[in-house]
């Protein structure tokens, strides 16, 4: 019974990850036609706790200018596994309607989405197998 709960939790977590990645990909696709593409300077790497002890997600914080006004924000669709070098530049897309949400134009659905799909499929198969054994 414990493994049934663990498998169900893993399935839910992978489905949430899939939805988040697909939503970010859709947002990127929607803003791309009207977005401003520019070079931004990496000024920091913001660390947020992940689900594992001692592990963190790193989000590059970039500085950029739109019509002479300075903005500083974290990349909205960041998927970086290691720190981006501070002082380096990266290409970002910024929607004029949402200037504090820069996006990485190359950070669409990728490895995270693929991993979530594989995990969801395996969790579903394992859950069905466990339910059949009850």
Secondary structure, DSSP 8 states (H G I E B T S, - for coil): -HHHHHHHHHHHHHHHHHHHHHHHHHHHHHHHTT-EEEEEEEEEEEEEE-SSTT-EEEEEEEEEEETTEEEEEE-TT--BSS---TT-EEEEEEETTEEEEEE-TT-SS-HHHHHHHHHHHHHHHHHHHHHHH-
